Amino acid sequence: ETGVTQTPRHLVMGMTNKKSLKCEQHLGHNAMYWYKQSAKKPLELMFVYNFKEQTENNSVPSRFSPECPNSSHLFLHLHTLQPEDSALYLCASSQERLNTEAFFGQGTRLTVV
Amino acid sequence: ELKVEQNPLFLSMQEGKNYTIYCNYSTTSDRLYWYRQDPGKSLESLFVLLSNGAVKQEGRLMASLDTKARLSTLHITAAVHDLSATYFCAVDPYSGAGSYQLTFGKGTKLSVIP
């Protein structure tokens, strides 16, 4: 248990569905991240929020829409996904570069059918 | 664009043996992280290396950083089965304040066999 909780752990959705992934951290961190882990690619950073403000969007398609209502919660809203979006989506949090590491949640295994 | 290369990508080693995993990166950075991931699980932080020459040890694992060579190593001593996992290095290319963003290597899948 790292203090970063993701729900759901598994999700199967059709290409026309809309769903949301949730991440919550209880560590008092002020930066939160979404990463995508595919079978054949390195972990890819998708979004970064620092003090609730989005600071990075690494060319992620608009069918992925993040939301950070406060520094403890992060969402990833999904709509009209493609099968190639099937992956493990990991949330992480950290203090703002105080020489500490990021803590990762357990991930949501997403399958798009 | 920062590139992080790990090798080997797959490693099968016998219990009791020693081995080293290498992590090369393509741009200047003095922040490198090692993570472990067990199947179906999240990433667990192993080491945080923040300066040239940094060396950290935990149990049978030792990590080092050479920022001039842009190289980090993860050395395994007298491997045991419990070390079987995928090991990732990650590099933070930014200096100064602000949230940090990691670029990960592809991971090294380690299998320790009796």
gemmi code that builds the backbone of each chain (N, CA, C; Angstrom):
import gemmi

chains = {
    "A": [
        ("GLU", (0.856, -1.190, 0.000), (0.000, 0.000, 0.000), (0.894, 1.242, 0.000)),
        ("THR", (0.783, 2.026, -1.068), (1.693, 3.161, -1.201), (1.048, 4.463, -0.782)),
        ("GLY", (-0.231, 4.456, -0.443), (-0.918, 5.698, -0.139), (-1.576, 6.309, -1.354)),
        ("VAL", (-1.459, 5.661, -2.505), (-2.121, 6.117, -3.726), (-3.110, 5.019, -4.142)),
        ("THR", (-4.369, 5.365, -4.194), (-5.421, 4.387, -4.443), (-6.107, 4.670, -5.767)),
        ("GLN", (-6.204, 3.656, -6.591), (-6.869, 3.813, -7.885), (-8.097, 2.916, -7.952)),
        ("THR", (-9.143, 3.430, -8.552), (-10.348, 2.639, -8.813), (-10.889, 2.975, -10.186)),
        ("PRO", (-11.495, 2.008, -10.883), (-11.507, 0.590, -10.507), (-10.161, -0.056, -10.794)),
        ("ARG", (-9.975, -1.275, -10.362), (-8.740, -1.984, -10.667), (-8.780, -2.574, -12.075)),
        ("HIS", (-9.971, -2.949, -12.506), (-10.146, -3.506, -13.850), (-11.364, -2.845, -14.472)),
        ("LEU", (-11.267, -2.617, -15.787), (-12.372, -1.989, -16.500), (-12.395, -2.491, -17.933)),
        ("VAL", (-13.562, -2.962, -18.338), (-13.774, -3.337, -19.727), (-14.824, -2.397, -20.281)),
        ("MET", (-14.534, -1.750, -21.388), (-15.487, -0.810, -21.945), (-15.538, -0.916, -23.460)),
        ("GLY", (-16.709, -0.621, -24.002), (-16.863, -0.590, -25.438), (-16.365, 0.731, -25.991)),
        ("MET", (-16.177, 0.772, -27.282), (-15.602, 1.955, -27.909), (-16.530, 3.161, -27.853)),
        ("THR", (-17.798, 2.936, -27.611), (-18.725, 4.077, -27.542), (-19.039, 4.485, -26.108)),
        ("ASN", (-18.470, 3.784, -25.155), (-18.766, 4.088, -23.746), (-18.019, 5.311, -23.264)),
        ("LYS", (-18.520, 5.837, -22.127), (-17.788, 6.864, -21.389), (-17.575, 6.338, -19.975)),
        ("LYS", (-16.345, 6.400, -19.529), (-16.030, 5.953, -18.174), (-14.986, 6.876, -17.586)),
        ("SER", (-14.770, 6.741, -16.276), (-13.751, 7.548, -15.607), (-12.907, 6.694, -14.686)),
        ("LEU", (-11.633, 6.991, -14.659), (-10.718, 6.385, -13.699), (-10.485, 7.390, -12.581)),
        ("LYS", (-10.343, 6.843, -11.364), (-10.170, 7.721, -10.212), (-8.870, 7.393, -9.494)),
        ("CYS", (-8.236, 8.434, -9.004), (-7.011, 8.276, -8.224), (-7.100, 9.183, -7.010)),
        ("GLU", (-6.699, 8.649, -5.870), (-6.728, 9.426, -4.642), (-5.424, 9.186, -3.885)),
        ("GLN", (-4.819, 10.249, -3.415), (-3.593, 10.073, -2.630), (-3.758, 10.702, -1.253)),
        ("HIS", (-3.200, 10.002, -0.276), (-3.321, 10.408, 1.127), (-1.967, 10.775, 1.699)),
        ("LEU", (-1.091, 11.268, 0.842), (0.292, 11.499, 1.248), (0.618, 12.980, 1.409)),
        ("GLY", (-0.339, 13.820, 1.143), (-0.078, 15.252, 1.239), (0.777, 15.791, 0.106)),
        ("HIS", (0.863, 15.038, -0.983), (1.655, 15.489, -2.131), (0.911, 16.557, -2.919)),
        ("ASN", (1.674, 17.326, -3.701), (1.031, 18.381, -4.478), (1.159, 18.199, -5.973)),
        ("ALA", (1.756, 17.102, -6.409), (1.834, 16.807, -7.833), (1.259, 15.414, -8.081)),
        ("MET", (0.471, 15.302, -9.140), (-0.122, 14.014, -9.497), (0.023, 13.774, -10.989)),
        ("TYR", (0.090, 12.511, -11.362), (0.450, 12.135, -12.734), (-0.416, 10.967, -13.209)),
        ("TRP", (-0.655, 10.950, -14.502), (-1.186, 9.743, -15.158), (-0.121, 9.199, -16.082)),
        ("TYR", (0.124, 7.883, -15.965), (1.023, 7.160, -16.852), (0.246, 6.040, -17.536)),
        ("LYS", (0.685, 5.705, -18.739), (0.117, 4.576, -19.468), (1.202, 3.517, -19.626)),
        ("GLN", (0.873, 2.275, -19.293), (1.821, 1.172, -19.456), (1.217, 0.152, -20.409)),
        ("SER", (1.773, 0.096, -21.618), (1.339, -0.878, -22.612), (2.282, -2.061, -22.603)),
        ("ALA", (1.840, -3.121, -23.255), (2.631, -4.352, -23.239), (3.990, -4.152, -23.904)),
        ("LYS", (4.026, -3.367, -24.957), (5.265, -3.319, -25.732), (5.932, -1.958, -25.761)),
        ("LYS", (5.536, -1.091, -24.869), (6.149, 0.243, -24.841), (6.595, 0.571, -23.421)),
        ("PRO", (7.545, 1.467, -23.295), (7.892, 1.916, -21.933), (6.730, 2.683, -21.324)),
        ("LEU", (6.764, 2.820, -20.035), (5.793, 3.669, -19.353), (5.800, 5.061, -19.985)),
        ("GLU", (4.599, 5.559, -20.299), (4.498, 6.861, -20.948), (3.772, 7.835, -20.037)),
        ("LEU", (4.399, 8.975, -19.815), (3.739, 10.017, -19.048), (2.649, 10.653, -19.909)),
        ("MET", (1.446, 10.752, -19.339), (0.334, 11.348, -20.083), (0.067, 12.772, -19.619)),
        ("PHE", (-0.168, 12.935, -18.337), (-0.549, 14.244, -17.794), (0.151, 14.482, -16.468)),
        ("VAL", (0.410, 15.755, -16.206), (0.988, 16.165, -14.926), (0.146, 17.293, -14.362)),
        ("TYR", (-0.193, 17.188, -13.108), (-0.848, 18.271, -12.392), (0.022, 18.664, -11.211)),
        ("ASN", (0.230, 19.954, -11.079), (1.016, 20.492, -9.980), (0.166, 21.550, -9.294)),
        ("PHE", (-0.137, 21.336, -8.017), (-1.039, 22.238, -7.299), (-2.338, 22.443, -8.085)),
        ("LYS", (-2.892, 21.360, -8.551), (-4.168, 21.295, -9.272), (-4.125, 21.886, -10.679)),
        ("GLU", (-2.997, 22.420, -11.091), (-2.908, 22.995, -12.428), (-2.206, 22.014, -13.361)),
        ("GLN", (-2.792, 21.842, -14.555), (-2.150, 20.938, -15.500), (-0.912, 21.611, -16.059)),
        ("THR", (0.214, 20.957, -15.914), (1.456, 21.545, -16.394), (2.000, 20.837, -17.622)),
        ("GLU", (1.558, 19.640, -17.874), (2.030, 18.920, -19.040), (0.908, 18.081, -19.628)),
        ("ASN", (0.898, 18.033, -20.933), (-0.004, 17.145, -21.663), (0.833, 16.610, -22.807)),
        ("ASN", (1.292, 15.411, -22.647), (2.257, 14.896, -23.620), (1.590, 14.346, -24.868)),
        ("SER", (0.984, 15.241, -25.635), (0.391, 14.870, -26.922), (-0.589, 13.718, -26.781)),
        ("VAL", (-1.397, 13.787, -25.755), (-2.372, 12.726, -25.530), (-3.649, 13.044, -26.316)),
        ("PRO", (-4.217, 12.045, -26.978), (-5.458, 12.295, -27.748), (-6.573, 12.830, -26.853)),
        ("SER", (-7.444, 13.603, -27.460), (-8.499, 14.269, -26.688), (-9.544, 13.294, -26.137)),
        ("ARG", (-9.508, 12.052, -26.548), (-10.446, 11.082, -25.977), (-10.081, 10.752, -24.525)),
        ("PHE", (-8.918, 11.223, -24.098), (-8.521, 11.146, -22.689), (-8.604, 12.565, -22.117)),
        ("SER", (-9.371, 12.718, -21.057), (-9.566, 14.043, -20.498), (-9.319, 14.002, -18.992)),
        ("PRO", (-8.252, 14.643, -18.507), (-7.976, 14.602, -17.073), (-8.735, 15.677, -16.319)),
        ("GLU", (-8.885, 15.427, -15.028), (-9.500, 16.419, -14.148), (-8.859, 16.298, -12.777)),
        ("CYS", (-8.511, 17.426, -12.214), (-7.887, 17.423, -10.891), (-8.607, 18.443, -10.009)),
        ("PRO", (-9.666, 18.036, -9.324), (-10.460, 18.983, -8.533), (-9.732, 19.510, -7.299)),
        ("ASN", (-8.808, 18.742, -6.780), (-7.991, 19.180, -5.645), (-6.706, 18.366, -5.650)),
        ("SER", (-5.793, 18.700, -4.789), (-4.465, 18.076, -4.869), (-4.460, 16.633, -4.414)),
        ("SER", (-5.594, 16.139, -3.905), (-5.645, 14.742, -3.457), (-6.330, 13.818, -4.447)),
        ("HIS", (-7.021, 14.390, -5.429), (-7.808, 13.574, -6.344), (-7.482, 13.884, -7.793)),
        ("LEU", (-7.461, 12.830, -8.568), (-7.184, 12.966, -10.000), (-8.076, 11.990, -10.743)),
        ("PHE", (-8.673, 12.473, -11.821), (-9.537, 11.623, -12.637), (-9.002, 11.576, -14.057)),
        ("LEU", (-9.348, 10.489, -14.736), (-9.089, 10.398, -16.171), (-10.393, 9.971, -16.822)),
        ("HIS", (-10.998, 10.897, -17.547), (-12.267, 10.624, -18.214), (-11.986, 10.059, -19.597)),
        ("LEU", (-12.702, 9.003, -19.914), (-12.450, 8.257, -21.146), (-13.702, 8.266, -22.017)),
        ("HIS", (-13.540, 8.523, -23.292), (-14.686, 8.424, -24.194), (-14.221, 8.089, -25.598)),
        ("THR", (-15.025, 7.289, -26.265), (-14.756, 6.820, -27.628), (-13.324, 6.318, -27.777)),
        ("LEU", (-12.945, 5.422, -26.901), (-11.591, 4.877, -26.952), (-11.457, 3.854, -28.071)),
        ("GLN", (-10.209, 3.545, -28.378), (-9.871, 2.564, -29.395), (-9.265, 1.332, -28.729)),
        ("PRO", (-9.312, 0.199, -29.398), (-8.708, -1.012, -28.793), (-7.242, -0.824, -28.417)),
        ("GLU", (-6.514, -0.006, -29.169), (-5.093, 0.190, -28.837), (-4.883, 1.005, -27.576)),
        ("ASP", (-5.968, 1.529, -27.022), (-5.880, 2.227, -25.744), (-5.897, 1.263, -24.570)),
        ("SER", (-6.120, 0.008, -24.842), (-6.085, -1.000, -23.776), (-4.685, -1.023, -23.178)),
        ("ALA", (-4.618, -0.887, -21.864), (-3.323, -0.781, -21.185), (-3.557, -0.738, -19.687)),
        ("LEU", (-2.466, -0.664, -18.952), (-2.525, -0.411, -17.514), (-2.299, 1.085, -17.307)),
        ("TYR", (-3.232, 1.736, -16.651), (-3.117, 3.171, -16.405), (-2.749, 3.371, -14.941)),
        ("LEU", (-1.612, 4.012, -14.767), (-1.056, 4.195, -13.427), (-1.121, 5.659, -13.026)),
        ("CYS", (-1.539, 5.865, -11.823), (-1.527, 7.193, -11.230), (-0.341, 7.257, -10.266)),
        ("ALA", (0.262, 8.419, -10.159), (1.364, 8.601, -9.219), (1.255, 9.979, -8.585)),
        ("SER", (1.912, 10.120, -7.450), (1.964, 11.437, -6.819), (3.357, 11.654, -6.243)),
        ("SER", (3.700, 12.920, -6.053), (4.994, 13.249, -5.476), (4.929, 14.624, -4.834)),
        ("GLN", (5.903, 14.890, -4.003), (6.110, 16.257, -3.571), (6.768, 17.003, -4.717)),
        ("GLU", (6.723, 18.314, -4.648), (7.246, 19.065, -5.780), (8.760, 19.060, -5.763)),
        ("ARG", (9.316, 18.061, -6.363), (10.754, 17.932, -6.584), (11.565, 18.235, -5.331)),
        ("LEU", (11.189, 17.608, -4.244), (11.984, 17.759, -3.035), (12.890, 16.555, -2.873)),
        ("ASN", (13.499, 16.172, -3.982), (14.436, 15.048, -3.957), (13.807, 13.771, -3.440)),
        ("THR", (12.535, 13.606, -3.723), (11.868, 12.363, -3.329), (11.309, 11.685, -4.570)),
        ("GLU", (10.922, 10.456, -4.380), (10.425, 9.696, -5.504), (8.921, 9.836, -5.640)),
        ("ALA", (8.403, 9.388, -6.775), (6.967, 9.320, -6.979), (6.448, 8.007, -6.414)),
        ("PHE", (5.236, 8.059, -5.896), (4.570, 6.864, -5.398), (3.444, 6.526, -6.362)),
        ("PHE", (3.390, 5.258, -6.737), (2.427, 4.830, -7.739), (1.266, 4.086, -7.106)),
        ("GLY", (0.101, 4.246, -7.712), (-1.046, 3.434, -7.356), (-0.953, 2.058, -8.006)),
        ("GLN", (-1.944, 1.212, -7.705), (-1.949, -0.155, -8.220), (-2.316, -0.236, -9.685)),
        ("GLY", (-2.880, 0.822, -10.199), (-3.203, 0.832, -11.618), (-4.614, 0.359, -11.910)),
        ("THR", (-5.111, 0.774, -13.051), (-6.378, 0.270, -13.597), (-6.060, -0.442, -14.897)),
        ("ARG", (-6.418, -1.709, -14.951), (-6.225, -2.483, -16.189), (-7.438, -2.236, -17.075)),
        ("LEU", (-7.238, -1.529, -18.168), (-8.323, -1.147, -19.068), (-8.294, -1.998, -20.322)),
        ("THR", (-9.436, -2.547, -20.655), (-9.589, -3.287, -21.908), (-10.702, -2.640, -22.712)),
        ("VAL", (-10.386, -2.247, -23.927), (-11.370, -1.629, -24.812), (-11.771, -2.661, -25.860)),
        ("VAL", (-13.068, -2.947, -25.918), (-13.545, -3.971, -26.844), (-14.421, -3.362, -27.935)),
    ],
    "B": [
        ("GLU", (14.682, 14.835, -27.522), (13.830, 13.932, -26.749), (14.714, 12.996, -25.918)),
        ("LEU", (14.418, 12.927, -24.667), (15.179, 12.055, -23.771), (14.906, 10.588, -24.084)),
        ("LYS", (15.966, 9.828, -24.216), (15.836, 8.382, -24.395), (16.510, 7.688, -23.216)),
        ("VAL", (15.866, 6.656, -22.733), (16.393, 5.861, -21.623), (16.439, 4.411, -22.082)),
        ("GLU", (17.624, 3.855, -22.080), (17.779, 2.489, -22.572), (18.297, 1.580, -21.466)),
        ("GLN", (17.590, 0.497, -21.267), (18.021, -0.492, -20.301), (18.509, -1.729, -21.024)),
        ("ASN", (19.494, -2.353, -20.451), (19.860, -3.680, -20.934), (20.476, -4.492, -19.814)),
        ("PRO", (20.206, -5.789, -19.856), (19.350, -6.447, -20.839), (17.865, -6.221, -20.562)),
        ("LEU", (17.024, -6.564, -21.521), (15.586, -6.459, -21.301), (15.051, -7.707, -20.605)),
        ("PHE", (15.733, -8.802, -20.795), (15.351, -10.052, -20.135), (16.612, -10.653, -19.526)),
        ("LEU", (16.461, -11.139, -18.320), (17.621, -11.703, -17.632), (17.174, -12.897, -16.820)),
        ("SER", (17.763, -14.035, -17.138), (17.487, -15.239, -16.365), (18.781, -15.599, -15.660)),
        ("MET", (18.743, -15.658, -14.361), (19.977, -15.932, -13.630), (19.718, -16.955, -12.533)),
        ("GLN", (20.769, -17.644, -12.197), (20.654, -18.673, -11.165), (20.770, -18.037, -9.785)),
        ("GLU", (20.137, -18.671, -8.845), (20.275, -18.228, -7.467), (21.753, -18.244, -7.074)),
        ("GLY", (22.110, -17.245, -6.306), (23.481, -17.184, -5.817), (24.447, -16.430, -6.721)),
        ("LYS", (24.014, -16.158, -7.945), (24.904, -15.472, -8.890), (24.764, -13.957, -8.781)),
        ("ASN", (25.756, -13.276, -9.348), (25.744, -11.806, -9.397), (25.492, -11.342, -10.817)),
        ("TYR", (24.849, -10.184, -10.935), (24.655, -9.628, -12.281), (24.380, -8.142, -12.168)),
        ("THR", (24.549, -7.445, -13.294), (24.338, -6.000, -13.329), (23.383, -5.631, -14.448)),
        ("ILE", (22.438, -4.772, -14.138), (21.533, -4.188, -15.130), (22.003, -2.768, -15.401)),
        ("TYR", (22.006, -2.393, -16.687), (22.526, -1.087, -17.079), (21.397, -0.179, -17.563)),
        ("CYS", (21.549, 1.085, -17.262), (20.582, 2.089, -17.688), (21.352, 3.281, -18.260)),
        ("ASN", (21.224, 3.478, -19.559), (21.853, 4.619, -20.228), (20.791, 5.643, -20.601)),
        ("TYR", (21.146, 6.912, -20.524), (20.186, 7.934, -20.912), (20.887, 8.988, -21.750)),
        ("SER", (20.068, 9.726, -22.495), (20.641, 10.508, -23.597), (20.837, 11.990, -23.306)),
        ("THR", (20.396, 12.474, -22.170), (20.546, 13.902, -21.917), (21.037, 14.131, -20.502)),
        ("THR", (21.508, 15.319, -20.251), (22.048, 15.617, -18.932), (20.973, 15.505, -17.866)),
        ("SER", (21.287, 14.779, -16.830), (20.353, 14.670, -15.709), (21.126, 14.203, -14.483)),
        ("ASP", (20.726, 14.695, -13.345), (21.339, 14.187, -12.124), (20.286, 13.571, -11.204)),
        ("ARG", (19.202, 13.134, -11.833), (18.140, 12.509, -11.029), (17.721, 11.220, -11.699)),
        ("LEU", (17.998, 10.129, -11.033), (17.657, 8.835, -11.618), (17.032, 7.973, -10.542)),
        ("TYR", (16.036, 7.205, -10.947), (15.236, 6.411, -10.021), (15.177, 4.976, -10.511)),
        ("TRP", (15.195, 4.069, -9.580), (14.970, 2.655, -9.895), (13.675, 2.211, -9.211)),
        ("TYR", (12.875, 1.471, -10.007), (11.621, 0.931, -9.503), (11.573, -0.565, -9.774)),
        ("ARG", (10.784, -1.227, -8.955), (10.521, -2.656, -9.149), (9.023, -2.838, -9.374)),
        ("GLN", (8.676, -3.749, -10.298), (7.268, -4.061, -10.524), (7.087, -5.576, -10.555)),
        ("ASP", (6.249, -6.085, -9.673), (5.874, -7.480, -9.690), (4.665, -7.639, -10.609)),
        ("PRO", (4.474, -8.829, -11.166), (3.361, -9.029, -12.116), (2.027, -8.625, -11.504)),
        ("GLY", (1.281, -7.821, -12.243), (-0.031, -7.388, -11.784), (-0.006, -6.373, -10.671)),
        ("LYS", (1.164, -5.898, -10.324), (1.267, -4.957, -9.210), (1.765, -3.597, -9.701)),
        ("SER", (1.779, -2.661, -8.769), (2.238, -1.326, -9.120), (3.760, -1.239, -9.049)),
        ("LEU", (4.278, -0.047, -9.237), (5.719, 0.172, -9.166), (6.115, 0.529, -7.733)),
        ("GLU", (7.152, -0.109, -7.285), (7.672, 0.137, -5.945), (9.018, 0.840, -6.077)),
        ("SER", (9.169, 1.948, -5.400), (10.422, 2.691, -5.467), (11.527, 1.924, -4.752)),
        ("LEU", (12.669, 1.801, -5.431), (13.827, 1.128, -4.831), (14.892, 2.142, -4.422)),
        ("PHE", (15.336, 2.956, -5.374), (16.419, 3.875, -5.112), (16.160, 5.220, -5.774)),
        ("VAL", (16.642, 6.252, -5.101), (16.638, 7.598, -5.661), (18.090, 8.064, -5.688)),
        ("LEU", (18.596, 8.354, -6.868), (20.000, 8.755, -7.034), (20.027, 10.188, -7.528)),
        ("LEU", (20.649, 11.067, -6.772), (20.489, 12.494, -7.033), (21.781, 13.232, -7.318)),
        ("SER", (22.877, 12.525, -7.445), (24.122, 13.241, -7.748), (25.124, 12.289, -8.375)),
        ("ASN", (26.096, 12.865, -9.052), (27.127, 12.054, -9.676), (27.883, 11.273, -8.594)),
        ("GLY", (28.073, 10.002, -8.845), (28.785, 9.177, -7.886), (27.914, 8.601, -6.793)),
        ("ALA", (26.614, 8.914, -6.824), (25.722, 8.395, -5.776), (25.683, 6.875, -5.837)),
        ("VAL", (25.745, 6.278, -4.681), (25.641, 4.826, -4.557), (24.704, 4.533, -3.397)),
        ("LYS", (23.740, 3.640, -3.660), (22.815, 3.252, -2.594), (22.675, 1.741, -2.595)),
        ("GLN", (22.528, 1.202, -1.400), (22.399, -0.251, -1.281), (21.241, -0.593, -0.372)),
        ("GLU", (20.534, -1.643, -0.770), (19.445, -2.166, 0.049), (19.431, -3.666, -0.155)),
        ("GLY", (19.844, -4.374, 0.867), (19.876, -5.835, 0.768), (20.837, -6.293, -0.324)),
        ("ARG", (20.340, -7.069, -1.244), (21.181, -7.613, -2.316), (21.261, -6.709, -3.527)),
        ("LEU", (20.665, -5.558, -3.470), (20.663, -4.623, -4.598), (21.505, -3.394, -4.270)),
        ("MET", (22.284, -2.976, -5.269), (23.070, -1.756, -5.128), (22.962, -0.968, -6.426)),
        ("ALA", (22.655, 0.312, -6.296), (22.507, 1.164, -7.472), (23.543, 2.268, -7.426)),
        ("SER", (24.014, 2.660, -8.608), (24.994, 3.735, -8.697), (24.657, 4.633, -9.876)),
        ("LEU", (25.208, 5.840, -9.836), (24.935, 6.806, -10.889), (26.219, 7.493, -11.295)),
        ("ASP", (26.480, 7.519, -12.587), (27.597, 8.257, -13.181), (26.980, 9.243, -14.173)),
        ("THR", (26.834, 10.478, -13.751), (26.142, 11.453, -14.604), (26.981, 11.860, -15.803)),
        ("LYS", (28.296, 11.741, -15.683), (29.139, 12.114, -16.825), (29.011, 11.087, -17.941)),
        ("ALA", (28.937, 9.842, -17.564), (28.745, 8.777, -18.552), (27.275, 8.588, -18.888)),
        ("ARG", (26.390, 9.268, -18.161), (24.933, 9.113, -18.335), (24.556, 7.647, -18.184)),
        ("LEU", (25.008, 7.081, -17.085), (24.846, 5.648, -16.865), (24.531, 5.378, -15.404)),
        ("SER", (23.554, 4.511, -15.215), (23.289, 3.993, -13.879), (23.325, 2.476, -13.944)),
        ("THR", (23.758, 1.868, -12.865), (23.774, 0.416, -12.801), (22.998, -0.059, -11.580)),
        ("LEU", (22.387, -1.213, -11.732), (21.716, -1.890, -10.624), (22.384, -3.253, -10.499)),
        ("HIS", (23.139, -3.416, -9.426), (23.897, -4.646, -9.250), (23.175, -5.576, -8.292)),
        ("ILE", (23.087, -6.812, -8.706), (22.415, -7.835, -7.890), (23.483, -8.784, -7.363)),
        ("THR", (23.482, -8.953, -6.076), (24.473, -9.831, -5.453), (23.782, -11.070, -4.894)),
        ("ALA", (24.320, -12.232, -5.244), (23.802, -13.507, -4.713), (22.282, -13.575, -4.830)),
        ("ALA", (21.831, -13.588, -6.055), (20.395, -13.487, -6.338), (19.586, -14.577, -5.625)),
        ("VAL", (18.393, -14.194, -5.216), (17.417, -15.127, -4.656), (16.116, -14.998, -5.439)),
        ("HIS", (15.270, -16.035, -5.317), (14.054, -16.080, -6.129), (13.161, -14.862, -5.912)),
        ("ASP", (13.150, -14.335, -4.692), (12.283, -13.194, -4.368), (12.616, -11.943, -5.162)),
        ("LEU", (13.778, -11.925, -5.777), (14.151, -10.765, -6.579), (13.549, -10.804, -7.982)),
        ("SER", (12.916, -11.899, -8.332), (12.288, -11.999, -9.654), (11.213, -10.932, -9.786)),
        ("ALA", (11.354, -10.084, -10.789), (10.433, -8.953, -11.006), (10.927, -8.221, -12.243)),
        ("THR", (10.225, -7.158, -12.609), (10.713, -6.278, -13.659), (11.258, -5.017, -13.006)),
        ("TYR", (12.438, -4.619, -13.409), (13.111, -3.461, -12.832), (13.177, -2.346, -13.875)),
        ("PHE", (12.752, -1.184, -13.468), (12.744, -0.026, -14.345), (13.675, 1.049, -13.812)),
        ("CYS", (14.420, 1.677, -14.718), (15.064, 2.918, -14.346), (14.270, 4.060, -14.976)),
        ("ALA", (14.334, 5.201, -14.344), (13.600, 6.367, -14.831), (14.451, 7.600, -14.588)),
        ("VAL", (14.429, 8.495, -15.545), (15.264, 9.686, -15.497), (14.378, 10.925, -15.492)),
        ("ASP", (14.744, 11.864, -14.675), (14.059, 13.142, -14.622), (14.962, 14.175, -15.297)),
        ("PRO", (14.552, 14.704, -16.431), (15.454, 15.576, -17.186), (15.478, 17.030, -16.745)),
        ("TYR", (14.649, 17.387, -15.788), (14.528, 18.793, -15.445), (15.298, 19.135, -14.180)),
        ("SER", (15.877, 20.288, -14.166), (16.522, 20.774, -12.945), (15.711, 21.943, -12.419)),
        ("GLY", (15.905, 22.277, -11.195), (15.152, 23.385, -10.625), (13.829, 22.926, -10.063)),
        ("ALA", (13.037, 23.854, -9.646), (11.777, 23.524, -8.984), (10.686, 23.205, -9.989)),
        ("GLY", (9.636, 22.626, -9.510), (8.518, 22.257, -10.375), (8.271, 20.764, -10.302)),
        ("SER", (7.129, 20.321, -10.729), (6.831, 18.901, -10.662), (7.739, 18.149, -11.615)),
        ("TYR", (8.081, 16.972, -11.222), (9.044, 16.260, -12.041), (8.348, 15.235, -12.920)),
        ("GLN", (8.962, 14.964, -14.037), (8.385, 14.053, -15.006), (9.437, 13.013, -15.356)),
        ("LEU", (9.057, 11.790, -15.227), (9.999, 10.709, -15.443), (9.874, 10.137, -16.840)),
        ("THR", (11.018, 9.857, -17.446), (11.062, 9.050, -18.662), (11.617, 7.694, -18.269)),
        ("PHE", (10.851, 6.661, -18.556), (11.202, 5.311, -18.119), (11.925, 4.543, -19.209)),
        ("GLY", (12.796, 3.637, -18.785), (13.300, 2.622, -19.685), (12.240, 1.553, -19.898)),
        ("LYS", (12.539, 0.608, -20.783), (11.556, -0.434, -21.107), (11.442, -1.482, -20.016)),
        ("GLY", (12.384, -1.482, -19.103), (12.327, -2.451, -18.010), (13.188, -3.670, -18.297)),
        ("THR", (13.693, -4.264, -17.245), (14.440, -5.515, -17.327), (13.671, -6.562, -16.542)),
        ("LYS", (13.225, -7.583, -17.252), (12.484, -8.655, -16.583), (13.481, -9.683, -16.073)),
        ("LEU", (13.566, -9.762, -14.772), (14.528, -10.651, -14.124), (13.825, -11.900, -13.610)),
        ("SER", (14.373, -13.038, -13.981), (13.893, -14.312, -13.443), (15.063, -14.993, -12.750)),
        ("VAL", (14.891, -15.293, -11.493), (15.923, -15.980, -10.738), (15.486, -17.426, -10.566)),
        ("ILE", (16.308, -18.330, -11.073), (15.931, -19.739, -11.068), (16.823, -20.522, -10.107)),
        ("PRO", (16.265, -21.566, -9.528), (17.052, -22.350, -8.553), (18.263, -23.008, -9.203)),
    ],
}
model = gemmi.Model(1)
for chain_id, residues in chains.items():
    chain = gemmi.Chain(chain_id)
    for i, (resn, *xyz) in enumerate(residues, 1):
        res = gemmi.Residue()
        res.name, res.seqid = resn, gemmi.SeqId(i, " ")
        for name, pos in zip(("N", "CA", "C"), xyz):
            atom = gemmi.Atom()
            atom.name, atom.element = name, gemmi.Element(name[0])
            atom.pos, atom.b_iso = gemmi.Position(*pos), 0.0
            res.add_atom(atom)
        chain.add_residue(res)
    model.add_chain(chain)
structure = gemmi.Structure()
structure.add_model(model)
structure.setup_entities()
